[in-house]
Amino acid sequence: MAKSLKFSEAIAEYEAIMKSIEARRFAPIYLLSGDEGYFIDAIAERLANTILNEAERSFNQVTVYGQDSDPGKVVMLCRQMPMMGSYQVVIVREAQQLQKIENLVHYTSNPQQSTILIVCYKNKEQGKGLDKRTAFFKSCQKSGVVFESIRPREYEIDGWLDRHIASVGMRIEPKAQAMLKEHVGMDIARMVREIEKLRVSMREDEKIITDTHIEQYIGLSKEFNSFELNDAVMKRDIGRAMHIAEHFAHNPKSYPITQTITILFGLFQQLFLLNYHIWQSRKKNIPMPQDAELMRAIRAHNLYGVKELKANIGRWNGPQLFKALGLLREYDAKSKGVNSGGLDGGELLKELLLKIFV
């Protein structure tokens, strides 16, 4: 069974491809596929703007769409010779809609060095991508570059986000980062657009993105958000937690209970794992991991998060944490209509929090 690619491995490959394009080391074929469209579009866009200059693109660059084309037409375009230039570029967008895409093997098994074919195949569902057993896929691997774009899990995106923000000469505070992720979710393309909005909106001398910037330029409340709810719950501040829950109850579309429960579950999972490491240290005389190692072990998003968890773990004992995780599973089912007693999401959240605290 083939080993599944990790997000970090996909990012390393993406960065290597971008560097090779910048150095003008082009392959005759680029097969770009996967369930995260942002990196596919970014590579295709870089190739489209780099291989040919603006004047050459008018004659030697063509874009077709899978729904409006067929493999025969694409092969015919690829077999043409460039006019007054070294390369001809053929870009196939939305290639997942191209009928019998495997028939492109008639070209990819013997590509022309003067043509660069870029195939953008975005999986509509995870795990339903190109068949890697086909002659088409194998010929692309042999003759060109094959890139699989992986959608990150929530805990994987922080490192990439930090590096991306650093690449535009900025940094982001942990609370601001949590607010941005809550607002955008795992939509990387949208996240990049929001960061660009922040970059052009902030003063030139402002290099650190704070919660105030998120509130001012993106429109999120720095008082009422999941980051603040997690903080209130972790510190057992029942008044603040219920105040935030009341705000969530009045804004169910912005703060769906299923999302809130998932975020709270992540908090208690981290507290539970941290409590276990402390128990091992005390009872079994196993040294506590350093913060960087502990961050990976409990899947905290950053070192700031580790410090906050360590500062507040004394407020929770093992049985309380175990009970909270059970309640979160129970109310996750209730939020989906299982034995909910007719309560809406806001009422369920307030009931859940009271049971966790009491």
C-alpha positions as CSV (number, residue, x, y, z in Angstrom):
1,M,0.0,0.0,0.0
2,A,1.4,3.4,-1.0
3,K,2.5,5.7,1.9
4,S,0.2,8.7,2.2
5,L,1.9,12.1,1.7
6,K,2.0,14.4,4.7
7,F,1.2,18.1,4.5
8,S,4.8,19.1,5.5
9,E,6.2,16.9,2.7
10,A,3.8,18.5,0.1
11,I,4.9,21.9,1.2
12,A,8.6,21.0,0.9
13,E,7.9,19.8,-2.6
14,Y,5.8,22.9,-3.5
15,E,8.7,25.2,-2.4
16,A,11.2,23.1,-4.4
17,I,9.0,23.4,-7.5
18,M,8.7,27.2,-7.0
19,K,12.5,27.6,-6.7
20,S,13.1,25.6,-9.9
21,I,10.6,27.8,-11.7
22,E,12.3,30.9,-10.4
23,A,15.6,29.5,-11.7
24,R,14.0,28.8,-15.0
25,R,14.5,25.0,-14.8
26,F,11.3,23.9,-16.5
27,A,9.9,20.4,-17.0
28,P,7.9,19.5,-20.2
29,I,4.9,18.3,-18.1
30,Y,3.5,19.5,-14.8
31,L,0.7,17.3,-13.4
32,L,-0.7,19.2,-10.4
33,S,-3.4,17.4,-8.5
34,G,-4.9,17.1,-5.0
35,D,-7.6,18.3,-2.7
36,E,-6.0,21.7,-1.8
37,G,-6.5,24.0,-4.7
38,Y,-4.4,26.9,-3.5
39,F,-1.0,25.3,-4.2
40,I,-2.1,24.0,-7.6
41,D,-3.2,27.4,-8.7
42,A,-0.1,29.1,-7.2
43,I,2.3,26.8,-9.2
44,A,0.2,27.1,-12.4
45,E,0.1,30.9,-12.0
46,R,3.9,31.1,-11.5
47,L,4.5,29.0,-14.5
48,A,2.1,31.0,-16.6
49,N,3.8,34.3,-15.7
50,T,7.4,33.1,-15.8
51,I,8.0,30.8,-18.8
52,L,7.1,33.4,-21.5
53,N,7.3,37.1,-21.5
54,E,4.2,39.2,-22.0
55,A,4.6,39.5,-25.8
56,E,5.3,35.8,-26.3
57,R,2.2,34.8,-24.3
58,S,-0.1,36.2,-27.0
59,F,1.2,33.7,-29.5
60,N,2.5,30.8,-27.5
61,Q,0.3,30.3,-24.4
62,V,-3.1,28.8,-24.5
63,T,-5.5,27.9,-21.6
64,V,-8.3,25.3,-22.0
65,Y,-10.9,24.1,-19.5
66,G,-11.6,20.4,-18.9
67,Q,-15.4,20.8,-19.4
68,D,-15.0,22.5,-22.8
69,S,-12.2,20.4,-24.2
70,D,-11.1,16.8,-24.8
71,P,-7.8,14.9,-24.8
72,G,-7.5,14.9,-28.6
73,K,-7.7,18.7,-28.7
74,V,-5.1,19.0,-25.9
75,V,-2.7,16.6,-27.7
76,M,-3.1,18.6,-30.9
77,L,-2.3,21.9,-29.1
78,C,0.8,20.3,-27.5
79,R,2.1,19.0,-30.8
80,Q,2.2,22.5,-32.3
81,M,5.5,24.3,-32.6
82,P,6.0,27.7,-30.8
83,M,6.0,30.9,-32.9
84,M,9.0,33.1,-32.5
85,G,10.0,31.7,-29.2
86,S,11.6,28.8,-27.3
87,Y,8.4,27.4,-25.7
88,Q,4.7,26.9,-26.2
89,V,2.7,26.6,-23.0
90,V,-0.6,24.7,-22.8
91,I,-2.6,25.0,-19.5
92,V,-5.5,22.6,-18.8
93,R,-7.6,24.1,-16.0
94,E,-10.3,22.1,-14.2
95,A,-8.8,18.9,-15.7
96,Q,-10.9,16.7,-13.4
97,Q,-13.7,17.5,-15.8
98,L,-11.8,16.3,-18.8
99,Q,-13.4,13.1,-20.1
100,K,-11.0,10.2,-20.5
101,I,-8.0,12.2,-19.2
102,E,-5.9,9.0,-19.3
103,N,-5.9,9.4,-23.2
104,L,-3.4,12.3,-22.7
105,V,-0.9,9.4,-22.5
106,H,-0.7,9.7,-26.3
107,Y,1.2,12.9,-25.7
108,T,2.8,12.5,-22.2
109,S,4.5,9.2,-23.2
110,N,6.5,11.2,-25.8
111,P,6.4,15.0,-25.0
112,Q,8.0,17.7,-27.1
113,Q,10.8,19.7,-25.4
114,S,9.4,22.9,-26.9
115,T,6.0,22.4,-25.2
116,I,5.2,22.8,-21.5
117,L,2.0,21.1,-20.6
118,I,0.4,22.1,-17.2
119,V,-2.5,20.0,-16.0
120,C,-4.5,21.3,-13.0
121,Y,-6.6,18.5,-11.5
122,K,-8.4,19.5,-8.4
123,N,-10.0,16.6,-6.4
124,K,-13.6,17.4,-5.5
125,E,-13.3,15.0,-2.5
126,Q,-10.4,13.8,-0.4
127,G,-9.1,10.5,-1.5
128,K,-10.8,10.6,-5.0
129,G,-7.9,11.8,-7.1
130,L,-6.1,10.6,-10.2
131,D,-5.5,6.9,-10.6
132,K,-1.8,6.5,-10.0
133,R,-1.8,3.1,-11.7
134,T,-2.6,4.5,-15.2
135,A,0.0,4.8,-18.0
136,F,-0.9,8.5,-18.1
137,F,0.1,9.1,-14.5
138,K,3.3,7.0,-14.8
139,S,4.3,8.8,-18.0
140,C,3.9,12.2,-16.3
141,Q,6.1,10.9,-13.4
142,K,8.8,9.7,-15.9
143,S,8.9,12.8,-18.1
144,G,7.8,15.7,-15.9
145,V,6.8,17.0,-12.4
146,V,4.0,15.4,-10.5
147,F,2.8,17.4,-7.5
148,E,0.1,16.3,-5.0
149,S,-1.5,19.2,-3.1
150,I,-2.5,18.1,0.5
151,R,-5.1,19.8,2.5
152,P,-3.7,20.4,6.1
153,R,-5.2,19.4,9.3
154,E,-5.9,22.2,11.8
155,Y,-2.8,21.5,13.9
156,E,-0.6,21.5,10.7
157,I,-1.5,24.9,9.4
158,D,0.2,27.1,12.0
159,G,3.7,26.5,10.9
160,W,2.9,27.1,7.3
161,L,0.9,30.2,8.2
162,D,3.8,31.6,10.3
163,R,6.2,31.1,7.3
164,H,3.8,32.6,4.9
165,I,3.3,35.7,7.0
166,A,7.1,36.0,7.5
167,S,7.5,35.8,3.7
168,V,5.6,39.1,3.5
169,G,7.8,40.7,6.2
170,M,5.3,40.4,9.1
171,R,4.5,38.3,12.3
172,I,1.2,37.5,13.9
173,E,0.3,37.2,17.6
174,P,-1.2,33.9,18.8
175,K,-4.6,35.4,19.6
176,A,-4.8,37.1,16.2
177,Q,-3.8,33.8,14.5
178,A,-6.5,31.9,16.3
179,M,-9.1,34.6,15.3
180,L,-8.0,34.4,11.7
181,K,-8.2,30.6,11.6
182,E,-11.7,30.7,13.2
183,H,-12.9,33.2,10.7
184,V,-11.4,31.5,7.6
185,G,-11.3,27.9,8.6
186,M,-9.0,25.7,6.5
187,D,-9.5,27.7,3.3
188,I,-5.9,28.5,2.5
189,A,-6.7,30.7,-0.5
190,R,-9.0,32.8,1.5
191,M,-6.4,33.0,4.3
192,V,-3.8,34.3,1.9
193,R,-6.3,36.9,0.7
194,E,-7.1,38.0,4.2
195,I,-3.3,38.3,5.0
196,E,-2.8,40.4,1.9
197,K,-5.7,42.6,3.0
198,L,-4.0,43.1,6.4
199,R,-0.7,43.8,4.8
200,V,-2.0,46.6,2.6
201,S,-4.3,48.0,5.3
202,M,-1.8,48.3,8.1
203,R,0.7,51.1,8.4
204,E,4.1,50.5,6.8
205,D,5.8,50.6,10.2
206,E,3.4,48.0,11.6
207,K,4.9,44.5,11.3
208,I,3.1,42.5,14.0
209,I,-0.6,41.5,13.3
210,T,-2.6,41.8,16.5
211,D,-6.2,41.0,17.5
212,T,-6.9,44.7,17.1
213,H,-5.9,44.5,13.4
214,I,-8.1,41.5,12.9
215,E,-11.0,43.3,14.5
216,Q,-10.3,46.5,12.6
217,Y,-9.6,45.2,9.1
218,I,-11.4,41.8,9.0
219,G,-14.3,42.6,11.2
220,L,-14.0,40.0,13.9
221,S,-14.7,40.8,17.6
222,K,-11.6,40.4,19.8
223,E,-13.9,39.8,22.8
224,F,-16.3,37.2,21.4
225,N,-14.6,34.4,19.6
226,S,-13.6,30.8,20.2
227,F,-10.1,31.8,21.3
228,E,-11.6,33.8,24.2
229,L,-14.1,31.1,25.0
230,N,-11.2,28.5,25.3
231,D,-9.3,31.0,27.4
232,A,-12.2,31.5,29.8
233,V,-13.0,27.8,30.1
234,M,-9.3,26.9,30.6
235,K,-9.1,29.5,33.4
236,R,-12.5,28.3,34.9
237,D,-13.9,31.8,34.5
238,I,-17.5,30.8,34.3
239,G,-18.9,34.3,34.1
240,R,-16.8,35.3,31.0
241,A,-17.5,31.9,29.4
242,M,-21.2,32.2,29.8
243,H,-21.1,35.8,28.5
244,I,-19.3,34.6,25.4
245,A,-21.7,31.7,25.0
246,E,-24.7,34.1,25.2
247,H,-23.1,36.1,22.3
248,F,-22.6,32.8,20.3
249,A,-26.3,31.9,21.0
250,H,-27.4,35.2,19.4
251,N,-25.1,34.6,16.4
252,P,-25.5,30.9,15.5
253,K,-24.4,31.3,11.8
254,S,-21.1,33.0,12.8
255,Y,-20.5,30.6,15.7
256,P,-22.1,27.1,14.9
257,I,-22.1,24.9,17.9
258,T,-20.5,22.0,16.1
259,Q,-17.4,24.1,15.4
260,T,-17.4,25.4,19.0
261,I,-17.5,21.9,20.4
262,T,-14.7,20.8,18.1
263,I,-12.5,23.7,19.3
264,L,-13.3,23.0,23.0
265,F,-12.6,19.3,22.5
266,G,-9.1,20.3,21.2
267,L,-8.5,22.3,24.3
268,F,-9.5,19.5,26.7
269,Q,-7.5,17.0,24.7
270,Q,-4.4,19.1,25.1
271,L,-5.1,19.6,28.8
272,F,-5.7,15.8,29.2
273,L,-2.4,15.0,27.5
274,L,-0.5,17.6,29.5
275,N,-2.0,16.2,32.7
276,Y,-0.8,12.7,31.7
277,H,2.8,13.9,31.1
278,I,2.7,15.6,34.5
279,W,1.4,12.4,36.1
280,Q,4.2,10.4,34.4
281,S,6.8,12.9,35.7
282,R,5.5,12.7,39.3
283,K,4.6,9.0,39.6
284,K,7.1,7.3,37.3
285,N,9.9,9.8,37.6
286,I,9.9,10.4,33.8
287,P,11.4,13.8,33.0
288,M,8.9,16.3,31.6
289,P,9.5,17.1,28.0
290,Q,10.9,20.5,27.0
291,D,8.3,23.0,25.8
292,A,9.2,22.4,22.1
293,E,8.9,18.7,22.4
294,L,5.7,19.0,24.6
295,M,4.2,21.2,21.9
296,R,4.4,18.4,19.4
297,A,3.3,15.7,21.9
298,I,0.1,17.5,22.9
299,R,-0.4,19.1,19.4
300,A,-0.4,22.6,20.7
301,H,-0.3,25.3,18.0
302,N,2.7,27.2,19.4
303,L,4.9,27.7,22.4
304,Y,2.7,30.4,23.7
305,G,-0.1,27.9,23.8
306,V,2.0,25.4,25.8
307,K,2.9,28.1,28.4
308,E,-0.8,29.0,28.8
309,L,-1.8,25.3,29.2
310,K,1.0,24.8,31.8
311,A,-0.1,27.9,33.7
312,N,-3.7,26.7,34.0
313,I,-3.4,22.9,34.2
314,G,-3.6,23.1,38.0
315,R,-7.2,24.2,37.7
316,W,-8.2,20.8,36.3
317,N,-7.6,17.3,37.6
318,G,-7.7,14.0,35.7
319,P,-11.3,13.0,36.5
320,Q,-12.6,16.5,35.6
321,L,-10.8,16.4,32.2
322,F,-12.0,12.9,31.5
323,K,-15.6,14.0,32.4
324,A,-15.3,17.1,30.1
325,L,-14.2,15.0,27.1
326,G,-17.2,12.7,27.7
327,L,-19.6,15.6,27.9
328,L,-18.1,17.1,24.7
329,R,-18.7,13.8,22.8
330,E,-22.3,13.7,24.2
331,Y,-23.1,17.2,23.2
332,D,-21.5,16.8,19.8
333,A,-24.2,14.1,19.2
334,K,-26.9,16.4,20.7
335,S,-25.8,19.2,18.4
336,K,-26.5,16.9,15.5
337,G,-30.0,16.1,16.7
338,V,-29.4,13.0,18.9
339,N,-31.4,13.3,22.1
340,S,-31.2,17.1,22.0
341,G,-34.5,17.6,23.9
342,G,-35.5,20.2,21.4
343,L,-32.8,22.7,22.6
344,D,-31.1,24.9,20.0
345,G,-27.4,25.2,19.6
346,G,-27.0,28.2,21.9
347,E,-28.9,26.5,24.8
348,L,-27.0,23.3,24.3
349,L,-23.7,25.2,24.5
350,K,-24.7,26.9,27.8
351,E,-25.9,23.6,29.3
352,L,-22.7,22.0,28.2
353,L,-20.5,24.7,29.8
354,L,-22.5,24.5,33.1
355,K,-22.0,20.7,33.3
356,I,-18.2,21.1,32.6
357,F,-17.8,23.7,35.3
358,V,-20.1,22.2,38.0
